[in-house]
């Protein structure tokens, strides 16, 4: 699957859980945050949890710009 989903607030409990599930289903997931480092850490944690997947940590405005689908 090549469709990307961006989640604003992807580093919080709800957003992170959704990101992991979407990543496991094959979506490219951008975890948006106000803090770039926190977003990158969450993306790495999500990759580790499912043993792969495409997770990107980025600022919220970057997440909006690159999303095929947006969850906010």
N, C-alpha and C positions, 0 to 999 in steps of 0.2 A: 504494500500500500504506500503510495507516495503523498497522500494528502497530509497537510500539516495542520496541527491544532495548537493555538496559543492559549495559555491560561493565565489571565491576569490574577495575581495573588497565588501563583503556583507554588510558592514556598510555604504557605500555610497548610494546616492539616487537611482541610477539604480539597484544596487545589492540588496538593501533592498526591493525595490518594487517587484523585481522578487522573492525574498525569501518569501515574504508574499503570493504571488500568488501560488507559488509551495507548501507552507505549507498548504494553504487552500484547495489545490487539494489532500492533503493526503501524500505528500512526507515528509520524515525526511530531514530537511534542516540544514546544517552546514554553518553558516555565518563566513567566514574567514576574518581575519584582521591582521595587524602588531601589534595591541594592544589588548591583551587578554580581558581587562576590557571593552573596547569599543565594542568588539564582544559580550561579555556576555550581555551588556546593550541592544544592538540591538536585540539579541535573545529574551530577556524578552519583549521588546517593540513589537516585531512581535507576540509573544504569546498573549499579551494583545489585540492587534488589531483584531485578529481573534477569540479570546476567547478559545484558546487552541493550538493544533498542537504541533509538536515536532521540536523545534528549538534549536540548539546548537551553542554557541559562542566559537570559538577557533582560535588559530593562523593559519596563512595561511599554514604552513607546515603540521600541524595536519589535516587541512581540506583536503589537497591533499591525505594524507595517508589513510583516512577513507572513501573516496567517492566512490560510485558506478558510479556516473556521476559527472563531474567537469565542472564548468563554470568559466572562468577566464577573 
